[in-house]
Amino acid sequence: AKESELQARLRIVQNAFKERNNCIVLRVDTHVNGEKGVNPFGFHFEFDRLKYDENKERKRREAITRWLALAAYIHHKFGIRHILLVAMMSLYAILGGFMFEALESENEKQIVALTVHDMNIVIDDFVHLVVNITLSETNETTRFDILSKVSKQFYTKMLLTEDRYLGSAWHKAEDLDLNIQWTVLPAMFYAFTLFSTIGYGSISCYTWVGRYVSILYACIGIPLMLLTIGDLGEVLQRMFVRLLTWMEKKLSCARKKVEEDVEKNAEGEEEEEEEEENERMLPVWIAVSLLLLYLCLVSVFIWLGDQLGPQQTDFPLAASFYFVFISITTTGFGDVMPNSAQYNPLTSLAFLFGLVLVSIINSSVYSQLYDSFYTGVMKMEGTLDAIHADAYETCGHKLFKKLSPVFSTLTLSFPSTEFSMPNWNSPSILLPDITFTGPISKRSQSEGSTRSLEIEERSHSINLPQVPNQRKKR
C-alpha cells in the first residue's frame, strides 16, 4: 500500500527522534508564502551537511570507543579515582599473594619435612630409652623416677624441635622471676602495643576481664596516640625543614644580597620565610634516609640489649632490623621477638619516635603522590566527563524525547495536500451565522427567569450551513 502523507509525516518525526541531540534540520517550510515550487502545506527540510557528517563521525567514534563510554558511565556513577585506587590495591594484593606463595611455599614444605624427621628421631630415642629402662633390673621406684625425668627431657626436646620452648610453661617454670611475662615492665610494653596498634601477640591477656579492659584501654589510647604522633610529626618536620633551608642558604651562592637590602627587608623576608617553611614539605628522599638511619640505630640498640641481657639468647642483627621495621610500620607479626624488648622501657620510646618519622614520610609521600598521581587522574576524569557528556548527557534530549506525542500531534494538525482546499470566495460556501451578545448584568438576571432563558438561547444560537464534502480527484 502506498504511504499516505500523514504516515510520511509520522515517519519523518520518528526518524528525527532517533537522533541524539544532533538535529540536522535547518528549516521546515510550512508557510503559505513558501519558496517557489514547494507545496505551501507540505514538509520541506533543509539539512546541514556539515552537521550530518559530524553525526556520522560521532557514531563511528562511539562504536570504536564503546569501552571508553562504559568507563565514562562508571566514572559518572562512582568516580574513576576511587575505582582506580581500589583496583590498584587489589592488584597489588594479588601480586603479593603470588609472590610470597612462590617464595615461601617450598620452604615451608622443607621445614615441615625436616621438623617431622627430627621429631621422629627424638621419639625413636625416647622409645628405645624407655624400653631399656623398663627391661633393666632396677627396682620399680628407681625406674619410675628415671622414666619421669626422661619424659620431661623428651617433651622439652619436642618443644625445642618445633621452636615453641620459649614462652612455654616449662620455660617459665625454670625461673619464674626471670621468665614470667606479667610484671610491670612487660605490662607497660603490652599497653604500648595496644594504643600503638602494633599488636605482636607475644604477650596478651588470658582472662576475659583483662581482654575487655584492653578494648576500653585501646579505645581511649588510640586517639591520644594519633594526636601525639601528629603533633610531634609537625614539630619534627618543621625542625627538619628549617635545618634544610638553613643549609640551602649556606650552600647557595645565588641568594647573596647587599647588607642594606637585607636590613631593609629583614622583617618582610622573615615572615615570607616562615610561611614557606610552614607550607614546605620535607623531601621524600631525605625523610626515607632519616628513617633508614634510625632503623639501623634502633636495630643495633635492640640487638645489643638482647646479647647483653640476662637470658643471652642468640638473636641475629638481621632479625633485629626486621623486628624494628615491622614494629615501626605497626605491622607487628610477632614471629620474631627479642627477649629484651618487652623488659626494656626504652624500646617503647624508640618505637614512638620511629612512628613519628613514619608519619613524616607518609605526609611527604602523600603530597608527592597528590601532585603526580592525582594530576594524571584529574586529566583522565576530564576526558571521561567529556565522553560521558557526549554519550549520555545530551542537552535537552530527554525532555525533547518526552515531547514526542506533542510533535506527532502537531505534525498531523497541518492541513493535508491529499484533500482539496475549499474556495472561500465561492458563494456556495456560506459562513456560519453567529450572534453574540454582551455580558448579562446582575440587574437583568433579577427581572425574571423567562427573560434570562430567552437571552441565553439567543446568545448561544449558531446557524451552520451545510458545506459539501468535496474530495480531490486522484
Secondary structure as the mmCIF struct_conf table of DSSP 4:
data_model
#
loop_
_struct_conf.conf_type_id
_struct_conf.id
_struct_conf.beg_label_comp_id
_struct_conf.beg_label_asym_id
_struct_conf.beg_label_seq_id
_struct_conf.end_label_comp_id
_struct_conf.end_label_asym_id
_struct_conf.end_label_seq_id
HELX_LH_PP_P HELX_LH_PP_P1 LYS A 2 SER A 4
HELX_RH_AL_P HELX_RH_AL_P1 GLU A 5 LYS A 18
BEND BEND1 GLU A 19 ASN A 21
STRN STRN1 VAL A 25 VAL A 28
TURN_TY1_P TURN_TY1_P1 VAL A 32 ASN A 33
TURN_TY1_P TURN_TY1_P2 LYS A 36 GLY A 37
BEND BEND2 VAL A 38 VAL A 38
TURN_TY1_P TURN_TY1_P3 PRO A 40 PHE A 41
BEND BEND3 GLY A 42 GLY A 42
STRN STRN2 PHE A 45 PHE A 47
HELX_RH_AL_P HELX_RH_AL_P2 ARG A 49 ILE A 64
TURN_TY1_P TURN_TY1_P4 THR A 65 THR A 65
HELX_RH_AL_P HELX_RH_AL_P3 ARG A 66 PHE A 78
HELX_RH_AL_P HELX_RH_AL_P4 ILE A 80 LEU A 135
BEND BEND4 SER A 136 THR A 138
HELX_RH_AL_P HELX_RH_AL_P5 GLU A 140 THR A 161
TURN_TY1_P TURN_TY1_P5 GLU A 162 ASP A 163
TURN_TY1_P TURN_TY1_P6 LEU A 166 GLY A 167
BEND BEND5 SER A 168 SER A 168
HELX_RH_AL_P HELX_RH_AL_P6 ALA A 169 GLU A 174
HELX_RH_AL_P HELX_RH_AL_P7 LEU A 176 ASN A 179
BEND BEND6 GLN A 181 GLN A 181
BEND BEND7 THR A 183 THR A 183
HELX_RH_AL_P HELX_RH_AL_P8 VAL A 184 PHE A 195
TURN_TY1_P TURN_TY1_P7 SER A 196 THR A 197
BEND BEND8 GLY A 201 ILE A 203
BEND BEND9 THR A 207 THR A 207
HELX_RH_AL_P HELX_RH_AL_P9 TRP A 208 LEU A 251
BEND BEND10 CYS A 253 CYS A 253
TURN_TY1_P TURN_TY1_P8 ALA A 254 ARG A 255
HELX_RH_AL_P HELX_RH_AL_P10 GLU A 259 LYS A 264
TURN_TY1_P TURN_TY1_P9 ASN A 265 ASN A 265
HELX_RH_AL_P HELX_RH_AL_P11 ALA A 266 GLU A 279
HELX_LH_PP_P HELX_LH_PP_P2 ARG A 280 PRO A 283
HELX_RH_AL_P HELX_RH_AL_P12 VAL A 284 GLN A 307
BEND BEND11 LEU A 308 GLN A 311
HELX_RH_AL_P HELX_RH_AL_P13 LEU A 317 ILE A 328
TURN_TY1_P TURN_TY1_P10 THR A 329 THR A 330
BEND BEND12 ASP A 335 VAL A 336
TURN_TY1_P TURN_TY1_P11 ASN A 339 SER A 340
HELX_RH_3T_P HELX_RH_3T_P1 ALA A 341 TYR A 343
HELX_RH_AL_P HELX_RH_AL_P14 PRO A 345 ALA A 391
TURN_TY1_P TURN_TY1_P12 TYR A 392 TYR A 392
TURN_TY1_P TURN_TY1_P13 CYS A 395 GLY A 396
HELX_RH_AL_P HELX_RH_AL_P15 HIS A 397 LYS A 402
TURN_TY1_P TURN_TY1_P14 LEU A 403 LEU A 403
HELX_RH_AL_P HELX_RH_AL_P16 SER A 404 SER A 413
BEND BEND13 PHE A 414 PHE A 414
HELX_LH_PP_P HELX_LH_PP_P3 PRO A 415 SER A 416
TURN_TY1_P TURN_TY1_P15 THR A 417 GLU A 418
BEND BEND14 PHE A 419 PHE A 419
HELX_LH_PP_P HELX_LH_PP_P4 SER A 420 PRO A 422
TURN_TY1_P TURN_TY1_P16 TRP A 424 ASN A 425
TURN_TY1_P TURN_TY1_P17 PRO A 427 SER A 428
BEND BEND15 ILE A 429 ILE A 429
HELX_LH_PP_P HELX_LH_PP_P5 LEU A 430 PRO A 432
STRN STRN3 ASP A 433 ILE A 434
HELX_LH_PP_P HELX_LH_PP_P6 PRO A 439 SER A 441
HELX_RH_AL_P HELX_RH_AL_P17 LYS A 442 GLN A 445
TURN_TY1_P TURN_TY1_P18 SER A 446 GLU A 447
HELX_RH_AL_P HELX_RH_AL_P18 SER A 449 SER A 459
TURN_TY1_P TURN_TY1_P19 HIS A 460 HIS A 460
STRN STRN4 ILE A 462 ASN A 463
HELX_LH_PP_P HELX_LH_PP_P7 LEU A 464 PRO A 468
HELX_LH_PP_P HELX_LH_PP_P8 GLN A 470 LYS A 473
#
